[in-house]
């Protein structure tokens, strides 16, 4: 893993899981959000970033919080530093 990747926050998105739980197809979600099916797929795969407005719209339609939709964790380098600190032992 490159040091650049180690310093980036890790983002997991749960669009597909939550979309399915709501009984929506990817194309139906795209229509409700007002974007193309490709856009929803790209955001889900992480190959396309989303705006805050679009993320909020998806979360509102799926009736979840942004945190539930996009889990964001600390960069790996910060997690490793916390593990190495005397306070964690």
Secondary structure as UniProt FT lines:
FT   HELIX           3..6
FT   STRAND          10..13
FT   HELIX           15..21
FT   TURN            22..23
FT   HELIX           26..33
FT   HELIX           37..45
FT   HELIX           52..62
FT   HELIX           66..69
FT   STRAND          70..73
FT   HELIX           76..84
FT   HELIX           86..88
//
